[in-house]
Amino acid sequence: MDIIFLGTGGAWGVPELNCDCLICKEMRKNNEKRERTALLFSNKTSLLIDCGPDIRSQLSRNGLKAIDAVLISHEHGDHYMGMDELFAYKRNVARDLFRPIPVYLTSKSWEIIRLRFEYLEQMGVIKTNIMEPNKWFKQGEFDIFPFKTEHGDFAKGSVGFAIKTKNRIGKEISLVYTSDFMDIPEPTPEIVHPDYLIIQSFWLNEPVNNVPHHMSFQRAIPFIDRLKPKKETYLVHMGDADMVPNDPANNNAKKYEPKDPLRPPTGGEPYPIPLDQEQWQNTVNQIMSDQGLPYNVIVAYDDLRIEMEK
């Protein structure tokens, strides 16, 4: 099975429109970008997780000719507002060949999303399937287990996913994707010890006031240790809201004051705020090493493709 990280950024992408903070400046200088987070699993069939505003360019870059199913993690616009683009998969095949694309989401998410996209079902583009947290269901060769995540009062339908499938040599592969979250209120055995973990890391440091109910890398560390992935952990949904020392843009509304910045266990100055992909990976490597944790944590980037064959 292959996984493609179609996008790895937060709700506004990075570098952000109209922003001259040090993070956005550095990423522009390096010609780096992070579009809204979406994932594609490709085996015998394809499984798309989330369908945000950047999905057209993401799918075009990766040459996806068909989508066999879609999972929607929750009802925030950066995770579903690109669903109009699914119409192209009906428009551009022979009339008698297309079948509606199964879209799986919770009832709470559909209450919001149907206001904008119910017409896609009426036009035969999608077929909505209401999924229930903590109940396995099957889509093609994928076994899928949605689990409830805490992402605030404006995302009551928020879930993560445990996914199992078999690779090309018939060996089972398991993966957990948390999506956006601040906590997992009812962790179950189904999400522990996956082969791979994909977890949100919107900030490096946990903020004083976590208004958007996102996960920082600082808070993600104990979750990684609790879920105990056997192989790699990938960070996604990265943002630019950490305060960088001496950055004039720290006064911008999107910047969050850190509560108790990550420091080496031996004490000293906090770890530097990463400004780009290389700095993020170096900082994560140093933190995991300093804390003596055995997990291989990789900072994902847009269009990263992983072959999960072993």
C-alpha positions as CSV (number, residue, x, y, z in Angstrom):
1,M,0.0,0.0,0.0
2,D,1.2,3.5,-0.8
3,I,0.3,6.7,1.1
4,I,0.6,10.1,-0.5
5,F,0.6,13.2,1.8
6,L,-1.4,15.4,-0.6
7,G,-1.1,18.3,1.8
8,T,0.4,18.8,5.3
9,G,-0.7,22.3,6.3
10,G,-3.3,23.9,8.5
11,A,-6.6,25.6,7.7
12,W,-4.9,28.5,5.9
13,G,-1.9,26.8,4.4
14,V,1.6,27.9,4.8
15,P,3.1,30.4,3.9
16,E,-0.1,32.2,4.7
17,L,-1.7,34.8,2.5
18,N,-0.7,38.4,3.5
19,C,1.7,37.2,6.2
20,D,5.3,38.4,6.7
21,C,6.1,36.5,9.9
22,L,9.5,34.9,10.0
23,I,8.1,31.4,9.3
24,C,6.3,32.5,6.2
25,K,9.3,34.5,5.0
26,E,11.6,31.6,5.4
27,M,9.3,29.2,3.6
28,R,8.9,31.6,0.7
29,K,12.6,32.0,0.5
30,N,13.0,28.2,0.3
31,N,10.1,27.9,-2.1
32,E,8.3,25.6,0.4
33,K,4.6,25.3,0.9
34,R,2.1,23.3,2.9
35,E,-1.4,23.0,1.4
36,R,-4.4,22.0,3.4
37,T,-4.0,18.5,4.9
38,A,-5.3,15.6,2.9
39,L,-4.1,12.0,2.5
40,L,-4.5,9.4,-0.2
41,F,-4.2,5.6,0.4
42,S,-3.6,3.6,-2.8
43,N,-3.7,-0.2,-2.9
44,K,-5.9,-2.2,-5.3
45,T,-8.3,0.8,-4.9
46,S,-7.9,4.3,-3.6
47,L,-9.1,5.9,-0.4
48,L,-9.0,9.7,0.0
49,I,-9.1,11.2,3.5
50,D,-10.5,14.7,3.5
51,C,-11.2,16.9,0.5
52,G,-10.2,20.5,1.3
53,P,-9.9,23.6,-0.8
54,D,-6.6,22.5,-2.4
55,I,-7.8,19.1,-3.5
56,R,-8.0,20.0,-7.3
57,S,-4.3,20.8,-7.5
58,Q,-3.3,18.0,-5.2
59,L,-5.1,15.3,-7.2
60,S,-3.9,16.8,-10.5
61,R,-0.2,16.8,-9.4
62,N,-0.5,13.1,-8.4
63,G,-2.5,12.0,-11.5
64,L,-5.3,10.2,-9.8
65,K,-7.7,9.0,-12.4
66,A,-10.4,7.6,-10.1
67,I,-11.4,7.9,-6.4
68,D,-13.0,4.7,-5.0
69,A,-14.1,6.2,-1.6
70,V,-13.7,9.3,0.6
71,L,-13.4,9.6,4.4
72,I,-14.3,13.0,5.9
73,S,-12.8,13.5,9.4
74,H,-14.9,16.5,10.4
75,E,-17.0,19.5,9.4
76,H,-14.3,22.2,9.2
77,G,-14.0,23.8,5.7
78,D,-10.3,22.9,5.2
79,H,-11.4,19.3,5.3
80,Y,-14.4,19.2,3.0
81,M,-14.8,22.4,1.0
82,G,-13.2,20.9,-2.1
83,M,-15.9,18.3,-2.6
84,D,-17.2,20.1,-5.7
85,E,-14.1,18.8,-7.4
86,L,-15.4,15.2,-7.2
87,F,-17.9,16.1,-9.9
88,A,-15.0,15.9,-12.4
89,Y,-14.8,12.2,-11.9
90,K,-18.3,11.8,-13.2
91,R,-18.1,14.5,-15.9
92,N,-15.1,13.0,-17.6
93,V,-16.0,9.3,-18.0
94,A,-18.6,7.6,-20.2
95,R,-22.1,7.9,-18.8
96,D,-22.5,4.1,-18.2
97,L,-19.2,3.6,-16.4
98,F,-19.4,6.0,-13.5
99,R,-20.7,4.9,-10.1
100,P,-21.3,7.4,-7.2
101,I,-18.3,7.8,-5.0
102,P,-18.9,6.5,-1.4
103,V,-18.3,9.3,1.1
104,Y,-18.1,8.3,4.8
105,L,-18.7,10.8,7.6
106,T,-20.5,11.0,10.9
107,S,-24.1,12.2,11.3
108,K,-22.9,15.4,13.0
109,S,-20.6,16.2,10.2
110,W,-23.2,15.5,7.6
111,E,-25.6,17.9,9.3
112,I,-23.3,20.7,8.4
113,I,-21.8,19.5,5.1
114,R,-25.1,18.6,3.5
115,L,-26.1,22.3,3.6
116,R,-23.5,22.9,0.9
117,F,-23.0,19.5,-0.8
118,E,-26.2,17.5,-0.7
119,Y,-26.6,18.4,-4.3
120,L,-23.7,16.1,-5.1
121,E,-25.7,13.1,-3.9
122,Q,-28.8,14.3,-5.8
123,M,-26.7,14.5,-9.0
124,G,-25.3,11.0,-8.4
125,V,-21.7,12.1,-7.8
126,I,-21.4,10.8,-4.2
127,K,-23.3,8.3,-2.0
128,T,-23.1,9.4,1.6
129,N,-22.6,6.7,4.3
130,I,-23.1,7.6,7.9
131,M,-20.4,6.0,10.1
132,E,-20.5,5.5,13.8
133,P,-17.5,5.9,16.1
134,N,-16.1,2.7,17.5
135,K,-17.7,0.5,14.8
136,W,-15.6,-1.1,12.1
137,F,-16.8,-1.0,8.5
138,K,-15.3,-2.2,5.2
139,Q,-14.6,-0.3,2.0
140,G,-13.0,-2.3,-0.7
141,E,-9.9,-3.9,0.8
142,F,-9.8,-1.4,3.7
143,D,-11.1,-2.1,7.2
144,I,-11.9,1.2,8.8
145,F,-12.5,2.1,12.5
146,P,-13.6,5.7,13.2
147,F,-12.8,6.9,16.7
148,K,-14.1,10.0,18.5
149,T,-11.7,12.9,18.9
150,E,-12.1,16.1,20.8
151,H,-11.8,19.1,18.5
152,G,-14.1,21.7,20.1
153,D,-17.8,22.6,20.0
154,F,-17.7,23.6,16.3
155,A,-16.5,20.1,15.3
156,K,-18.9,17.7,17.1
157,G,-18.5,15.1,14.3
158,S,-14.7,14.9,14.5
159,V,-13.2,11.5,14.3
160,G,-9.8,9.9,13.6
161,F,-9.4,6.6,11.7
162,A,-7.7,3.3,12.3
163,I,-7.2,1.6,9.0
164,K,-6.2,-2.0,8.1
165,T,-5.4,-3.5,4.8
166,K,-3.0,-6.0,3.2
167,N,0.0,-5.0,1.2
168,R,1.0,-6.5,-2.2
169,I,2.5,-9.6,-0.6
170,G,-0.5,-10.2,1.6
171,K,0.8,-8.9,5.0
172,E,-1.6,-6.9,7.1
173,I,-0.7,-3.2,7.6
174,S,-2.3,-1.0,10.2
175,L,-2.4,2.8,10.4
176,V,-3.9,5.4,12.7
177,Y,-4.7,8.9,11.6
178,T,-5.8,11.3,14.3
179,S,-6.9,14.2,12.1
180,D,-7.4,17.5,14.0
181,F,-7.7,17.0,17.7
182,M,-6.9,18.1,21.2
183,D,-7.7,14.8,23.0
184,I,-9.1,11.3,22.4
185,P,-11.9,11.1,25.0
186,E,-12.4,7.3,24.8
187,P,-9.2,5.6,23.6
188,T,-9.8,2.0,22.6
189,P,-7.4,-0.9,22.0
190,E,-8.1,-0.7,18.2
191,I,-5.9,2.4,17.9
192,V,-2.9,1.2,20.0
193,H,0.2,-0.4,18.4
194,P,-0.5,0.5,14.8
195,D,2.3,0.0,12.3
196,Y,2.1,3.7,11.3
197,L,0.8,6.8,13.1
198,I,-0.1,10.1,11.4
199,I,-0.7,12.8,14.0
200,Q,-1.5,16.5,14.0
201,S,1.3,18.9,15.0
202,F,-0.1,22.5,14.5
203,W,2.4,24.1,16.9
204,L,5.8,23.1,18.3
205,N,4.8,24.4,21.8
206,E,1.5,24.0,23.5
207,P,-0.1,27.5,23.8
208,V,-1.4,29.2,26.9
209,N,-4.9,29.3,25.4
210,N,-5.6,26.5,22.9
211,V,-8.7,28.1,21.4
212,P,-8.8,26.1,18.1
213,H,-8.5,22.8,20.0
214,H,-5.5,21.6,18.0
215,M,-2.5,19.4,18.9
216,S,0.9,20.8,19.4
217,F,4.0,18.6,19.1
218,Q,4.7,19.2,22.8
219,R,1.3,17.5,23.7
220,A,1.6,15.0,20.8
221,I,4.7,13.3,22.4
222,P,2.8,11.6,25.2
223,F,0.1,10.5,22.7
224,I,2.8,9.0,20.5
225,D,4.1,7.1,23.5
226,R,0.6,6.0,24.5
227,L,-0.3,4.8,21.0
228,K,3.1,3.1,20.5
229,P,3.4,2.9,16.7
230,K,5.6,0.0,15.7
231,K,7.2,1.8,12.7
232,E,7.1,5.4,11.6
233,T,5.1,8.4,13.0
234,Y,4.3,11.2,10.6
235,L,3.5,14.8,11.6
236,V,0.9,16.7,9.6
237,H,-1.4,19.8,9.7
238,M,1.6,22.0,10.5
239,G,1.0,25.7,11.1
240,D,2.8,29.0,11.5
241,A,1.2,30.2,14.8
242,D,4.2,29.6,17.1
243,M,5.8,32.8,18.3
244,V,9.4,33.2,17.1
245,P,11.7,35.2,19.4
246,N,12.1,38.8,18.1
247,D,9.6,38.4,15.3
248,P,7.6,41.7,14.9
249,A,4.7,39.5,13.7
250,N,4.3,38.0,17.2
251,N,1.6,40.6,17.7
252,N,-0.5,39.2,14.9
253,A,-3.8,37.6,16.0
254,K,-2.8,34.2,14.7
255,K,0.3,33.9,17.0
256,Y,-0.1,32.0,20.3
257,E,2.0,32.5,23.4
258,P,3.6,29.3,24.6
259,K,2.5,28.0,27.9
260,D,5.7,26.2,29.0
261,P,8.1,25.9,25.9
262,L,9.8,22.6,25.3
263,R,13.3,22.5,26.7
264,P,16.0,19.8,27.0
265,P,15.6,17.6,30.0
266,T,18.8,19.0,31.4
267,G,17.4,22.5,31.3
268,G,18.5,25.6,29.4
269,E,16.9,27.6,26.7
270,P,13.8,26.3,24.9
271,Y,14.2,24.5,21.6
272,P,14.2,27.0,18.7
273,I,11.0,27.4,16.7
274,P,11.3,25.7,13.3
275,L,11.0,28.0,10.3
276,D,11.1,25.4,7.5
277,Q,11.0,21.7,6.7
278,E,14.6,21.0,7.5
279,Q,14.5,22.9,10.8
280,W,11.3,21.0,11.8
281,Q,12.9,17.6,11.2
282,N,16.1,18.5,13.0
283,T,14.2,19.9,16.0
284,V,12.0,16.8,16.2
285,N,15.0,14.5,16.0
286,Q,16.7,16.4,18.8
287,I,13.7,16.4,21.1
288,M,13.0,12.7,20.6
289,S,16.7,11.9,21.2
290,D,16.9,14.1,24.3
291,Q,13.8,12.4,25.8
292,G,15.1,9.0,25.1
293,L,12.0,7.9,23.1
294,P,12.4,5.1,20.6
295,Y,9.9,6.3,18.0
296,N,11.0,7.4,14.5
297,V,9.1,10.7,13.9
298,I,9.1,12.1,10.4
299,V,7.8,15.6,9.5
300,A,5.7,14.9,6.4
301,Y,5.6,17.4,3.5
302,D,3.4,17.9,0.5
303,D,3.5,15.1,-2.1
304,L,5.6,12.8,0.1
305,R,4.9,9.3,-1.0
306,I,5.5,6.3,1.2
307,E,5.5,2.6,0.1
308,M,4.3,0.5,3.0
309,E,5.4,-2.9,1.8
310,K,7.2,-4.5,4.8
